[in-house]
Every structure is written in C-alpha cells, then in structure tokens.
Amino acid sequence: MARVLVVEDDQFVRSALIRHLTDASHTVRSVGTALEALREVAHVRFDLVILDLGLPDLDGSEALKMLRGITDVPVIVATARDDEREIVRLLNAGADDYLTKPFSVEHLSARMAAVLRRARPVAGDVPPSTVLRVGGLAIDPLRREAELDGVRLDLTRREFDLLAFLAGRPGVVVARKELLAEVWQQSYGDDQTIDVHLSWLRRKLGETAARPRYLHTLRGVGVKLEPPRAERMP
C-alpha cells in the first residue's frame, strides 16, 4: 500500500478521496494549499501525490513545477480542464498522469495502480545478479542504484530510469519517440522534456553536450550511451 498526499481545497472532494484511499489501506495525509503541499513533501516521503489544479494560493501547474524542484515523487494531476494542449503541458512539466473531474474512485484506483507500478519495479522482473555496466558506470535496476567510477550517483527517479534504459542498449541509438514511450510512458510530447533530463543527467556524469563522455546525441535521430573512447575495447 502507498503513502499518499492529497492536495485538494474542496473539503467535500477531499473528504471523499481520504475515505476512499483509507478504505483501500493507503496511508493518507491531506492539505488544501500548494504551500502546505510543498512543506509536506519536504519533510515526509510519499509514494504518490494527487494534485488538484484549482488551489487558492497557487495555480496547480505552478505548484507542480515547484514540487518537481524538490522531489521526484509521482504526481497525478486532478483537473477540470480538458484542453489537450494544457494536458500535454502538464505532462511535460512533470506530471505522471492526470484525471479529468469528475472521476470515479475506480478510475482513480486504476490510474494510481499504473503509476505506482511504473515507480516500483517488480523484483521478479530483474534477476538479482543483473548489473548493467558501461565503462565506469554500474547500474543496478533492482536496487535502483547507479555508480560512476565507484562513486554513488544521486539520481532522481526519472534520471535513473533514463540512464538504465540507455544502459540496457549500450552503443545503440534510441529514438526520442521510444524514450518518451518507454521512460515517460507517454505516446506524445516534445523533445524539451528529454533534453532537460539529459542535461541534468550529463551534469551528474561530469560531462556536457559539447564534450560528451557517455551520453551522445545524434541530431534528428536520437541518443546513445557508450563508454568513453579510452575505455572501449580495441
């Protein structure tokens, strides 16, 4: 079961969500403003946040950006807005999924299960002995740990997923569309989402786009991960 933060200012909706989630054996905390939500995630580790967009102090989309600045906890946006461009913008801003109000508790449960399944790899899916090695990189998908030259990398959930996906295909150019589908679980989006995460990941690998060591971008094609030249086999 999950530790869930409900961010919803409508007391009736909030109470209904708390009741449903508690009945489903989840541990629930709730707040009514964006600033309260930021304080909560800064001090408590949650498995999931359900974020309403119509908050009294900050627009939910701004709250989402601020949340993403301090945590990579999965976020399901609950919104009465059904404009496709707005939904795409929210997904690109870091939302893991969205629900359009009004929604049923069954629909919420299904979306929660899908998001939590993606965020928590099933141990049986990855053999315990499988550690992906590319040059000085060592990625353990089961423990969700990555090291570079023996030093632990402090990666967000999305950064780790991106690195592990590329490390499973060393030297292979992976199309951006495939990255969106497999890492972000999105069938559509723009390249900026990938570029931002690649930039963050490069910084932690001690490289830049201009002087890459592991991450190589082929303009208009995709991205590949391979060891630095000095570490490749002759």
KATA-V293862 format. One record per pair of residues at least 6 apart in sequence whose ideal C-beta (glycine too) atoms are under 8 Angstrom apart, sorted by the first residue. I is the first residue (numbers start at 1). J is the second residue. D is the distance in Angstrom with one decimal. If there is no record, write none. Layout:
I&J&D, I&J&D
This chain:
1&24&7.4, 1&25&4.5, 1&26&5.2, 1&27&6.9, 2&26&5.1, 2&27&7.4, 2&46&8.0, 2&47&3.9, 2&48&5.3, 2&112&7.3, 2&116&5.8, 3&26&7.3, 3&27&4.7, 3&29&7.8, 3&44&7.5, 3&45&7.1, 3&46&4.9, 3&47&4.9, 3&48&7.6, 4&21&5.5, 4&26&5.0, 4&27&6.9, 4&28&5.2, 4&29&7.5, 4&46&6.6, 4&47&6.8, 4&48&5.0, 4&49&7.4, 4&50&6.5, 4&112&7.9, 5&28&7.9, 5&29&5.3, 5&30&7.2, 5&31&7.2, 5&37&6.6, 5&40&5.6, 5&41&6.7, 5&44&7.6, 5&46&4.8, 5&48&7.4, 5&49&4.7, 5&50&7.2, 6&14&6.2, 6&17&5.1, 6&18&6.3, 6&21&7.2, 6&28&6.2, 6&29&7.3, 6&30&4.2, 6&31&7.6, 6&50&5.1, 7&30&7.6, 7&31&5.7, 7&32&7.7, 7&33&7.9, 7&34&7.1, 7&36&7.8, 7&37&4.4, 7&49&6.4, 7&50&6.7, 7&51&4.8, 7&52&5.8, 7&55&7.0, 7&60&7.9, 7&63&7.3, 8&14&4.3, 8&17&6.4, 8&30&6.9, 8&32&6.8, 8&50&7.3, 8&52&4.4, 8&78&7.2, 9&32&4.3, 9&33&6.8, 9&52&6.6, 9&54&7.1, 9&55&5.6, 9&56&5.4, 10&52&7.4, 11&32&7.8, 13&52&7.7, 14&30&5.6, 14&32&7.0, 16&105&8.0, 17&28&7.9, 17&30&7.5, 17&50&6.7, 17&108&7.7, 18&28&5.2, 18&30&5.7, 20&105&4.6, 20&108&7.2, 20&109&8.0, 21&28&4.8, 22&28&5.6, 24&109&6.7, 29&40&6.3, 29&44&6.9, 29&46&7.8, 31&37&5.2, 31&40&6.0, 32&55&7.6, 32&56&7.4, 33&55&5.9, 33&56&6.1, 33&57&4.7, 33&58&7.6, 34&55&5.0, 34&57&5.4, 34&58&3.8, 34&60&7.2, 34&62&7.3, 34&63&3.6, 34&66&7.1, 35&57&5.7, 35&58&7.2, 37&49&7.2, 37&51&7.2, 37&63&6.4, 37&67&7.0, 38&63&7.5, 38&66&5.9, 38&67&6.8, 38&70&7.0, 40&46&7.6, 41&49&7.0, 41&67&6.3, 41&70&6.5, 41&71&4.9, 41&73&6.3, 42&70&6.0, 42&71&7.8, 45&73&7.8, 46&73&5.2, 47&73&7.2, 47&74&7.3, 47&116&6.4, 47&119&7.2, 47&120&8.0, 48&73&6.8, 48&74&5.2, 48&75&7.6, 48&76&6.8, 48&112&6.4, 48&115&6.5, 48&116&6.3, 48&119&7.9, 49&67&6.9, 49&73&5.6, 49&74&7.2, 49&75&4.7, 49&76&7.3, 50&75&7.9, 50&76&5.2, 50&78&5.9, 50&108&7.8, 51&60&5.7, 51&63&6.5, 51&64&6.4, 51&67&7.5, 51&75&5.5, 51&76&7.1, 51&77&5.3, 51&78&6.7, 51&95&7.8, 52&60&6.0, 52&78&5.1, 52&79&7.4, 53&59&6.7, 53&60&3.0, 53&61&6.4, 53&77&6.3, 53&78&7.2, 53&79&4.5, 53&80&7.7, 53&81&6.6, 54&60&6.7, 54&79&7.8, 54&80&7.0, 55&63&6.3, 58&66&7.6, 60&77&6.7, 60&79&7.1, 61&89&7.3, 61&90&6.2, 61&93&6.5, 64&75&6.4, 64&77&6.9, 64&90&6.6, 64&93&5.5, 64&94&5.9, 64&95&6.1, 65&93&5.9, 65&94&7.2, 67&73&7.5, 67&75&6.4, 67&94&7.4, 68&93&7.1, 68&94&4.0, 72&156&3.9, 72&157&4.3, 72&158&6.1, 74&96&4.4, 74&97&8.0, 74&115&4.8, 74&116&7.1, 74&118&7.7, 74&119&5.0, 74&157&7.8, 75&94&6.7, 75&95&5.3, 75&96&5.6, 76&95&7.3, 76&96&6.4, 76&97&4.9, 76&98&6.7, 76&99&6.3, 76&108&7.9, 76&111&5.9, 76&112&6.8, 76&115&6.1, 77&90&5.4, 77&95&4.6, 77&97&7.4, 77&98&4.3, 77&99&7.3, 78&98&7.5, 78&99&5.0, 78&101&6.1, 78&103&7.4, 79&86&7.9, 79&87&7.9, 79&90&7.6, 79&98&6.2, 79&99&7.4, 79&100&6.3, 79&101&6.5, 80&100&7.1, 80&101&4.5, 81&87&7.5, 81&100&7.7, 82&100&5.1, 87&98&5.8, 88&188&6.7, 88&189&6.8, 88&190&8.0, 90&98&6.2, 91&98&7.2, 91&184&7.8, 91&186&6.0, 91&189&6.5, 92&189&5.7, 92&190&6.2, 92&192&6.8, 92&193&4.9, 96&115&5.0, 96&118&7.5, 96&119&7.8, 96&185&7.8, 97&111&5.3, 97&114&7.0, 97&115&5.3, 99&107&6.6, 99&108&6.3, 99&111&6.0, 118&185&5.9, 119&157&6.5, 121&141&6.5, 121&142&7.2, 121&144&7.2, 123&142&6.2, 126&141&4.7, 126&142&4.6, 127&142&7.9, 128&142&5.9, 130&140&7.8, 130&141&6.6, 130&142&7.0, 131&138&5.6, 131&139&6.8, 131&140&5.0, 132&138&7.3, 132&139&4.2, 132&140&7.7, 132&141&6.9, 132&164&6.6, 132&167&4.2, 132&168&6.0, 133&139&7.7, 134&167&5.2, 134&170&4.8, 134&214&6.9, 134&225&5.9, 134&226&6.8, 134&227&5.5, 135&214&6.7, 135&226&7.7, 135&227&2.9, 135&228&5.8, 135&231&4.3, 135&232&7.9, 136&148&5.7, 136&149&4.3, 136&150&7.9, 136&227&7.5, 136&228&8.0, 136&231&6.8, 137&146&6.9, 137&147&7.3, 137&148&5.7, 137&163&7.7, 137&167&6.5, 137&205&8.0, 137&214&6.6, 137&227&7.8, 138&146&7.0, 138&147&4.7, 139&145&7.7, 139&146&4.7, 139&160&7.9, 139&163&6.2, 139&164&5.1, 139&167&4.9, 140&146&7.3, 141&164&5.3, 144&157&8.0, 144&160&5.8, 145&152&6.8, 146&152&7.5, 146&153&4.5, 146&155&5.9, 146&160&6.2, 146&163&6.0, 146&164&7.6, 147&153&6.4, 148&205&6.2, 148&206&7.5, 153&204&5.6, 153&205&7.7, 154&204&7.1, 155&163&6.7, 155&201&7.5, 155&204&6.6, 156&200&7.6, 158&183&7.2, 158&184&7.7, 158&197&5.9, 159&197&6.2, 159&200&6.0, 159&201&5.1, 159&204&7.2, 161&183&5.1, 162&179&7.1, 162&183&5.2, 162&197&5.7, 162&198&7.5, 162&201&6.2, 163&201&6.1, 163&225&7.4, 165&174&7.4, 165&179&7.1, 165&182&5.9, 165&183&5.4, 166&174&6.3, 166&215&7.5, 166&223&6.7, 166&224&7.1, 166&225&3.8, 167&225&5.8, 169&224&7.8, 169&225&7.5, 170&224&8.0, 170&225&5.9, 170&226&5.7, 170&227&7.6, 171&224&6.2, 171&225&7.7, 171&226&4.6, 172&224&6.0, 173&218&5.7, 173&221&5.7, 173&222&4.6, 173&223&7.0, 173&224&4.6, 174&222&5.0, 174&223&5.7, 174&224&6.6, 175&221&7.1, 175&222&4.3, 176&191&5.7, 176&194&5.5, 176&222&5.7, 176&223&7.3, 178&222&7.5, 179&194&5.7, 179&222&7.5, 179&223&7.0, 180&186&4.9, 180&187&7.5, 180&188&7.4, 180&189&4.9, 180&193&7.4, 180&194&7.1, 181&187&6.3, 184&193&6.8, 194&223&7.5, 198&209&7.8, 198&215&6.2, 198&217&7.1, 198&223&6.7, 199&209&7.2, 201&215&6.6, 202&208&6.0, 202&209&6.5, 202&212&7.2, 202&215&5.6, 205&213&6.6, 205&214&5.5, 205&215&6.8, 206&213&7.2, 207&213&4.4, 207&214&6.6, 207&215&6.8, 209&217&6.6, 213&228&4.7, 214&225&5.6, 214&226&6.9, 214&227&7.0, 214&228&7.0, 215&223&6.5, 215&224&7.9, 215&225&6.0, 216&223&7.0, 216&224&5.2, 216&225&7.6, 216&226&6.7, 217&223&5.4, 218&224&7.2, 226&232&7.4
